[in-house]
Structure formats: C-alpha cells, structure tokens
Amino acid sequence: MDWDREGQLKPDGPREWMRSRTRAFSTLCPFSPQSEDEDSIAARLFPKAAGSDQWIGRFEGAYVGHALEDSYRDRGSSGGMVSWVAAELLQRGLVDGIAHVAPADPDAGGRFFRYSISRDLDALNRGAKSRYYPVDMAGILEEIRAVPGRYAIVGIPCFIKSVHLTCAQDTVLRERIVFTLGLVCGHMKSRNMVESFGWQMGVDVRDVARVEYRLKDPSRPANWYRAQLSCRNGEERQQDWWHLVDGDWGSGFFQNSACDFCDDVVAETADISFGDAWVEPYSSDGRGTNVVVVRSPEIHALLRNGMEQGRVALSPVDAGFVRETQAAGFRQRREGLAYRLGWARRDVKPRKRVHSGHHHLGWRRKLIYRLRYMISRGSSGAFQLAKRLGRPGIFMAWGRLMLKLYHGVTYSRGRLGAAFDWAERRLG
C-alpha cells in the first residue's frame, strides 16, 4: 500500500500486476462485486444469533453505557468500552495480542498512525481514542502469520469484512484471528486533513509530532469535537471542529471515495461493535457513552460478567435505539447509497445489499447527497491546488463557499437557507 495524490492509501505494485485480474484478489476486496456480502458472512459466523435487524444485522444483545473500572472511559474518545473489552480478552488469556490503530512517529515512516499489535495493557492503552486517518493491515497480517498465537483485530466495518474475506482464503489467519472488534464508521478521511488543520491552526505539518482528533472535556458535550496538534517544540495548538472549514463531518471533506459505496454502518460482521451514543442525554455527556452491539456469545458472556461485577455500566437497548444513535450514517449509507447507485458509472459497478432507487426523494434531499459528493471529491482537488501554489487560502475560500451552500441546503442556515426553504414550499 502506498499514498496516492489524494492522501489515501491505495494498492501499489508493478504495472503488470495492477493490470492483471484474478479471482482470488477480487474476492478479497470488501467493495468488490465478486466478494461475499455482509449478510452472508454474518450468517456463516453467527448462525444462532438471537436477533436480526435490517439495519444492524445479526446480534445477541445491544447496550448503551460505559466502562466503570480504571480509567478506560477517561482515556477513550467515548465510553471506554473498546479498550475494556480488548483488555478483558488479554487479561483472561483469550488472546495473545490485539491488533489496533496506534500513534506512530511521522519521522519513522511518514505516518501519524498505523496498525500495531499490543501484547500488554500499557501498549493497548496507548492506542486508545479515535483515529480518522488512513491505515492498512498489511504489516500486522504478516506479523500474525509469522508469530503463532491467538489475536483480536479492531477495525472499521470494511476492514473487519476484509479480515473475514482474507481468512476464508488463508488457513493460518483463520486459525489465529479469533475475535474481531468493530467500530461504527461514518466515513474515513485522507491524511490531507491533518495538514489542512495545520494550515488553520498556523502549524506546518512537518512540525507536527502528534495528532488528537477528539480531546475529551467532561464539561462540554461529547459531540463538541476539539482537535489538537502537538508540535516538535512542545507547543500545542487546539481548535474546535466547528471553527475549521472542513470540520463539519457530514459534509464529507476529504472522504475516501470508497465510502460512497458502503452499506455497513455498525460493522455487522464483527463479534462486537462499538459506537458513540449520539442521542440525548448521552450526546451531551462529555465523559462519553458507547452504544454496543454484541454478536459473539463468548464476548456477550464477558459483558454480562462485567455488568454483574460492577465493572461496566450497560443498559440493554433494542435495534431501534442503535439505529437512532447513528441515524445520519444510516441515511447516507442506505437512502443516499440507493440514490448514488443510480448514477451513471464507467468503472466497476458496485453490488450492494441496497437497491438503486430515488423516486421517493425530494429534490432538496437529492441536492444534499449531490453536494456531499461534490465536497468529498472537490476538497482533494482544491487542497492540492492550494498546496501546489503555496496558498492555503485557496482551499479555505473554496471550503467556506461549499460549506455555506451545504449548510443552507441541509440546515436552512442564512439567506441561502431561507431561499431553499421558500423554493421547497413552492416546488414541494
């Protein structure tokens, strides 16, 4: 894997390899029309699941809450449940290592984050918090192949799906990867977002040593994201996401293009999935709260044991509650995807569980999806132009213009919003 000009990691190899097509490779890619879909994988992995839902897939149970013991909740971006479950697997000897994304030295490999394998609690805890940065699993899969043991992998939906697709072809990995921990995902960003944040905070990306996407502050609502760039000279710069031109997550700045064709929000093929509880009163609780969907009976037993011992505070919820906590993501990945599937395409035609269709959508809703697509594609071009000319203001001006248009259409803000409201009343 190597960087492309958009700041995304893409497969890299000899021209002959890139041009050759093989059945084995096409079945490994989670977005390939030739690969097994999430429903089929989940049915194979969790055939006796107690429940099934069209939005969150098969499941044994669903909960909302947080970790109580130690400092798991304080260290994590949300309720600390990802780290708690991973630590429990390690402490009980159910796994020998946890593969997860952790901070990296940008001087050592040109990346702020990469996958690593933690074999003790100290290393695991250093990898807590959210990482909106491109990563790949090539290195850790090679390590798992080389070092015998039992492993758990933490990842976003498409990564977890890819692990299962790979295990179907690789007997060594199939024997050694015994648990998968999924992360609810809206979409993934390019590495250019770090440099953009630096522009807006007055920091050259070459001077940045560490990146924090979500600083936790119990006195502020959990959904008030605040980013921090730590410089090599010890200086720290912070800024709230809503003051950053690319800080509106839903608008799609620097989004990976593959994310436009994903229909899995909650990592339906993972043994357990974790997300933020983006509903009140939890979204206002700055300490952070998780929504949890568990599919593995073994991990479900760990959760129940933790609840009985007072080590975690979890309340059972239904599938509808889970869907509500991720309502915007489901709209984008189901309703929006159905609309995008109807657009003309010259390249590979995706095969998704969502069927093409948009006749029930009004013109304004369609415009929202079109704008998100334009912003996700256009932000990369605007950034590259600004960087090439050495004028970050070009990107900022473009971003503010697009954001103003997006907010007007989506949230009825400003004069543009009033104009769209008027047009919607007239046109229906």
Residue pairs with C-beta under 8 A, 6 or more apart in sequence:
1 9
1 10
1 11
1 12
1 136
1 138
2 9
2 10
2 12
3 9
3 10
3 110
3 191
4 10
5 384
6 190
6 192
6 380
6 384
7 134
7 190
7 191
7 192
7 193
7 254
7 380
8 134
8 190
8 191
8 256
9 134
9 135
9 136
11 18
23 34
24 169
26 32
26 34
26 35
27 34
27 35
27 36
27 165
27 168
27 169
28 35
28 162
28 165
28 166
28 169
29 35
29 162
29 165
30 158
30 159
30 161
30 162
30 165
31 158
31 258
31 261
31 262
31 350
32 348
33 348
33 349
33 350
33 351
35 165
36 164
36 165
36 168
37 351
37 352
37 353
38 57
38 157
38 161
38 263
38 264
38 268
38 269
38 353
39 57
39 268
39 353
41 161
41 164
41 165
41 269
42 49
42 57
42 58
42 268
42 269
42 295
43 58
45 164
45 269
45 295
46 58
46 60
46 295
46 296
49 58
49 59
49 60
49 295
50 59
50 60
50 61
51 58
51 59
51 60
51 319
52 58
52 59
53 59
53 319
53 323
55 265
55 266
55 319
55 322
55 323
55 330
55 334
56 62
56 265
56 266
56 268
56 273
56 293
56 319
56 322
56 323
57 266
57 268
57 269
57 293
57 295
58 268
58 295
59 293
59 294
59 295
59 319
60 294
60 295
60 296
60 297
60 300
61 293
61 294
61 300
61 303
61 316
62 291
62 292
62 293
62 294
62 316
62 317
62 318
62 319
62 321
62 322
63 291
63 292
63 294
63 303
63 314
63 315
63 316
63 317
64 277
64 282
64 289
64 290
64 291
64 292
64 314
64 315
64 317
64 321
64 325
65 79
65 81
65 289
65 290
65 292
65 312
65 313
65 314
65 315
66 73
66 78
66 79
66 80
66 81
66 287
66 288
66 289
66 290
66 312
66 313
67 73
67 76
67 79
67 80
67 81
67 83
67 84
67 311
67 312
67 313
68 310
68 311
68 312
68 313
69 84
69 311
69 312
71 80
72 80
72 81
72 83
72 84
72 87
72 128
73 79
73 80
73 287
73 288
74 80
74 216
74 287
75 83
75 125
75 128
75 129
76 82
76 83
76 128
76 129
76 216
76 288
77 128
77 129
77 130
77 213
77 214
77 216
77 276
77 288
78 130
78 222
78 274
78 275
78 276
78 277
78 288
78 289
78 290
79 277
79 287
79 288
79 289
79 290
80 128
80 288
80 290
81 274
81 290
81 292
81 312
82 128
82 154
82 181
82 183
82 274
82 290
83 124
83 125
83 128
84 306
84 311
84 312
85 181
85 272
85 274
85 299
85 302
85 303
86 98
86 100
86 118
86 124
86 152
86 154
86 181
87 121
87 124
87 125
88 302
88 306
89 95
89 98
89 152
89 179
89 302
90 98
90 118
90 119
90 120
90 121
90 124
91 121
92 302
94 150
94 178
94 179
94 298
95 149
95 150
95 151
95 152
95 178
95 179
96 119
96 149
96 150
96 151
97 117
97 118
97 119
97 144
97 147
97 149
97 150
97 151
97 152
98 117
98 118
98 119
98 124
98 151
98 152
98 153
98 154
99 115
99 116
99 117
99 137
99 140
99 144
99 151
99 152
99 153
99 154
100 115
100 116
100 118
100 124
100 127
100 153
100 154
100 155
101 113
101 114
101 115
101 116
101 127
101 131
101 133
101 135
101 154
102 113
102 114
102 115
102 116
102 118
102 123
102 126
102 127
103 112
103 113
103 126
103 127
103 210
103 211
104 111
104 112
104 113
104 114
104 116
106 112
106 208
106 209
111 133
111 135
111 191
112 133
112 191
112 194
112 208
112 210
112 211
113 131
113 133
113 135
113 211
114 135
114 139
115 135
115 136
115 137
115 139
115 140
116 123
116 127
116 140
117 140
117 143
117 144
117 151
118 124
118 126
118 127
129 212
129 213
129 214
130 213
130 214
131 213
132 188
132 189
132 193
132 213
133 189
133 191
133 194
133 211
134 188
134 189
134 190
134 191
134 256
137 153
137 155
137 159
137 162
137 163
140 153
141 166
141 173
144 151
144 172
144 173
144 176
144 177
145 170
145 172
145 173
145 176
148 176
149 176
150 176
150 178
151 176
151 177
151 178
151 179
152 177
152 178
152 179
152 180
152 181
153 159
153 160
153 163
153 177
153 179
153 180
153 181
154 180
154 181
154 182
154 183
155 163
155 180
155 181
155 182
155 183
155 267
155 270
156 182
156 183
156 185
156 188
156 267
157 182
157 183
157 184
157 185
157 262
157 264
157 265
157 266
157 267
157 268
157 269
157 270
158 185
158 258
158 262
158 264
160 180
160 182
160 267
160 269
160 270
161 264
161 269
163 173
163 177
163 180
164 180
164 269
166 173
167 173
167 174
167 177
168 174
179 271
179 296
179 299
180 267
180 269
180 270
180 271
181 270
181 271
181 272
181 273
181 274
182 266
182 267
182 268
182 269
182 270
182 271
182 272
182 273
182 274
183 267
183 273
183 274
183 275
184 265
184 266
184 267
184 273
184 274
184 275
184 276
184 291
184 326
184 329
185 262
185 265
185 267
185 329
186 249
186 250
186 265
186 328
186 329
186 332
187 252
187 255
187 256
187 259
187 262
187 332
187 376
188 255
188 256
188 259
189 253
189 254
189 255
189 256
190 254
190 255
190 256
190 380
192 254
192 380
192 383
193 246
193 253
193 254
194 205
194 208
194 211
194 229
195 205
195 383
195 387
196 244
196 245
196 246
196 253
196 254
196 383
196 395
197 211
197 227
197 229
197 239
197 244
197 246
198 204
198 205
198 208
198 229
199 392
199 395
199 396
200 239
200 243
200 244
200 245
200 396
201 229
201 237
201 238
201 239
202 237
203 229
203 231
203 237
207 231
207 232
207 233
208 229
208 230
208 231
208 232
209 230
209 231
209 232
210 229
210 230
211 227
211 228
211 229
211 230
212 227
212 228
212 229
212 230
213 225
213 227
214 225
214 226
214 227
215 226
215 227
215 228
215 238
216 286
216 287
216 288
217 224
217 226
217 286
218 286
218 287
219 286
220 226
220 286
221 283
221 284
221 285
221 286
222 276
222 282
222 283
222 284
222 285
222 286
222 287
222 288
222 289
223 276
223 278
223 283
223 284
224 240
224 241
224 242
224 286
225 240
225 241
225 242
225 247
225 249
226 238
226 239
226 240
226 241
227 238
227 239
227 240
227 241
227 244
227 247
228 236
228 237
228 238
229 236
229 237
229 238
230 236
231 237
240 247
241 247
241 248
241 249
242 248
245 253
245 395
245 396
245 399
245 400
245 403
246 253
246 254
246 379
246 399
248 403
248 406
248 407
250 328
250 332
250 372
250 410
251 371
251 372
251 375
251 402
251 403
251 406
252 372
252 373
252 375
252 376
252 379
253 375
253 376
253 379
253 399
254 376
254 379
254 380
254 383
255 376
255 379
257 376
257 377
259 376
260 337
260 340
260 373
260 376
261 337
261 340
261 341
261 350
261 352
262 333
262 337
263 333
263 334
263 337
263 352
263 353
263 354
264 333
265 326
265 329
265 330
265 333
266 273
266 275
266 293
266 322
266 326
267 273
270 295
271 294
271 295
271 296
271 298
271 299
272 292
272 293
272 294
272 295
272 296
272 299
273 292
273 293
273 294
273 295
274 290
274 291
274 292
275 290
275 291
275 322
275 325
275 326
276 283
276 288
276 289
276 290
276 291
276 325
277 283
277 289
277 290
277 291
277 325
278 325
278 326
278 327
279 321
279 324
279 325
282 289
282 325
283 289
291 317
291 321
291 322
291 325
291 326
292 303
292 314
293 322
294 300
294 303
303 312
303 314
306 312
306 314
307 313
307 314
323 330
332 369
332 372
333 354
334 354
335 361
335 365
336 369
336 372
337 352
337 354
338 354
338 355
338 356
338 357
338 358
339 357
339 358
339 361
339 366
339 369
340 369
340 373
341 350
341 352
341 354
341 355
341 356
342 356
342 357
342 358
358 366
362 424
362 428
363 427
364 409
364 420
364 424
367 409
368 406
368 409
368 410
371 402
371 405
371 406
371 409
371 410
372 406
374 402
375 402
375 406
378 398
378 402
379 395
379 398
379 399
379 402
382 394
382 395
382 398
382 399
383 395
385 394
385 395
386 392
386 393
386 394
386 395
386 396
387 395
404 414
404 416
405 416
407 413
407 414
407 416
407 417
408 414
408 415
408 416
408 417
408 419
408 420
409 416
409 417
409 420
411 417
412 418
412 420
412 421
